[in-house]
Amino acid sequence: MKTPIWLVVVCLAASLPSQAQTFKPIELKDQELANLRGRYVMPGRIISFGVVMTSTWQNANGEVIGATSSMQIQQSTIKPQFYVSMIDEKGSGTARSQTPGTGTVTGGSGLNSTEGVTQVVRAAGDNNTAYNAVDINVTKANQAPATQQRGEALAAGSTLVGANGAGSLSVSSTGTGVQLNIMANNNQGSTVQRLAQGGLMQNTTLLGGGNQVRNLTSLNVVLRDNVPTAESLNGSLDQLKGIRTLGF
């Protein structure tokens, strides 16, 4: 390395405030760089992180079954916990017998081994609607929002179930994540939404007709709205002074 570059490094180190001496540059190995994903923020910048998952199935009679599972983590959180609210709605019109589904869908065994975000809709019926969506909402605030968890706590390793005329529902928690599963009545099909092992799966199979299926996941992040302090600005100016003496 040439002498002028060494002088720049020495001047920068000398100009840093005393409390910043602990931040020393280190070289990252290729293996560590290969594991990095996305963008990172400084520690303490994230003051709240939440996950909301909703799955619903509405049959041709207008009956709806589903659930919403949510979790919010912030500095005051002692133990992260998912809470589940069941969705059970009766049909708005005159109840009628729904024709059993006769469609057939084959294959798809490899979907259970995918990574990242996987969204699948397979239909073998008529007049169906299926919607898979993932939202990432990032906002800024000076303090974390107030938490008011609703529903029943979902303990690790437990399963909550429900059923009505539209089908049966199960919400389960394992050591790797949370899964919402709906099995529609009359062979209309099924849907699963799973958040586990660093990936998200939204998979719907439709075998009958007149069904409406929704799988929605929202990731909500609140960042501290930091304002530059006088100390941080002075540290930056001091670094510039050290560079100016070398003609930069």
N, C-alpha and C positions, 0 to 999 in steps of 0.2 A: 504494500500500500504506500502511496506517495505521501511525502511529509506534509503538504498543505491539508490533505484530508485528515491526517492524524490531528493536526492543530484544530480543525473544525470540531472534531469529536471531543477534544479536551475542553474547548471553550464551552460547548454545549453542556458537558457534565458539570463544569464549574459554575455555570449560570443557573442551574436548577436549584430551587429552594430546598432547604434541608429536609423537609418532610417528604420530598419526592425522590430522595436518594435510594429508597428501597425498590423503586421501579427500574430494574436493570434489564436491558434487552438480552434475550436469549435466542438461540437458534432452534427452530422447530425441525424435527426430523421429517422425512418424506412420509413415513407411516402416520405421523400425527396430522400432517396436512391433508392426507387422503381421507381422514375421518371427519373433517370439518364440513359442515353443511350450513348453507344460508348465511344470514347476517347476524352478528353478535352485538350486544350492548354491554356497557360497563356494569359491574356488580352494583346492585341497589337501584338501578334505573327501572326495572320492572317492579311495580308495586302491587299488581294484581294480575292473575291469570285464571281464566275460566273456560270450561267446556260445557256445551249444551248439546245433547243428542236427542232427536225426536224421530220416532217412526210411527206412522199411522197407515191403516188399511181401511178403506171404505168400500163396501160391496154395492151391488146393484140396487139393493133395497135402501141404501142410505145409512146403514148402520156402520159405525166407526169404532175400531179398537186400536189402541196404541199406547205409547208411553213417552214421557220425557225424562231423561236422566241428566243431571247437572252436577257440576262440581266447581267450586271457586277457591283459589288459593291466594293468600296474601300474607303479609308479615305476621299478622296476629293469628293465623291458622295454626292450630296445634297438630291436628291430624287430618290430612286430606280425606274427604268423604263424598261419595256419590249419593245423591238423593233422587228418588224416583216418584213421579206423579203419573198415575194411570189415567188413560183417556178411554171413556166408555160413553158413546153417544148412540141414542136410538135413531131409527130412520125417520126422516121428516115426512115421508109420504105413506101411502097405504102399504102395509107389509104384504109381500107376495113371495111365492116360492121361487128361489133362484135356481136356474138350470145348472146342474153340476157341470164342471169343466171337463172337456174331453180332449184338450190339447196335450201334446207331448213335447218335452224338451229334453234333448240328450246332450251328453258331454258336460264340460265345465268343471271336471274334477281338479284341474290345475289352478282354479281360482283360489283355492285355500292356501296356496303356497306363494302368492304374489306379495310384493313389497311396495311400500309407499301408499298412494291413494288409488284404490280400485273401485270403479263404478260400473255396474253391469245391470242391464235390463234385457231379459229374454221373454218374449211374448209369443204365446200360441193360442190367442183368443182375439175377440173383437171388442172395439169400443172401450179399450183400457187406457189409463193414463198413469205413467210412472215418472217420478221425479227424484233424482239424486242431486244433492248440492252440499258444498262445503264453503263456509264463509269464514274469513279471517278478518277480524275487526281490531284495529290498533288505534287507541286514543291516548290523549295526554291529559294529565290532571296533577294537582298538587298533593292529593291524598287518595287512598284507595276508596272505592265506593263501598257503601254500607252493604253488608251481606245479610240476606234473609232467605235461608234455604227452605224450600217447600217440598213436601212429599215425605216419603218413608226412606230412612237411611238404608243403603244397600251395603251390608257388611261383606267383607272379603270372603269369597267362597260360598256366598249365599245366592239364592234365586227367588225372585218375586214373579208370581204368575197371575194371569187374569184371563177371562173369557166372556164372550157374549155371542150374539147371533152372527157376527162377522167372522169370528175365529178365535183362536187362542194365542196368548202372548206370554213370553217369558223374558225377564231381564236378569242376567246373571253377571256376577263379578268373580273373576279369577285372579290368580297372582299376576297375570300379564295384561289385564284390561277389562273392558265392559262390553257386553253383547246384548243387543235387542233383537228378538226373534219373533216373527209373527207367522202362524200357520193358518191360512184362511179356510173356512168351512166349505163344504161342497166341492172339494178338489179345485178351488179357484187359484191356488198357488201359494207362494210363501215369499217372505222377505227377511233379510238379515242385515243388521248394521253393527259392525264390530270395530272398536278402537282398542288395539292391542299390539304389543311388540313393535312399536314405532310405525305402525301402518293403520290405515283406515279402509274398511271394506263396506261397500253399500251394494247389495246384490238382491235383485228382485226377479222372481220367476212367475209369470202369469199364464194360467192354464184355462181360465174361463173368460167371461165377458162382463163389461160394465163396471170394472173395478178402478179405484183410484188409490195409488200408493205414493207415500212421501217418506223419504229418508233425508233428514237435514242434520248437519253438524255445524256448530258455530264455535270458533276459537276466539276468545275475547281477551285482549292484552291491553293493560293500562300502563303507560310509561310515565315516570315522573317528569314533569315539565321543568327541567333544570334551567336556571338562569346563570350565566357566567358570573362568578364572584370576583371581587377585586384581587384576591390572592391568585386565582388562576390566570387572570389577565396580566398581573405583574410578572408571573413566572414566564409567560410567553414573551413579554417585552424584554425580560432579562436575556432570554435565549437569542433574540434578535440583536441585542447589543453585542453579544459575544461574536456573532457572525460578522457584524459591521466592521470590527477591527481588522478583519482579514480582507476587506474590500468587496465582500459579497453584498 
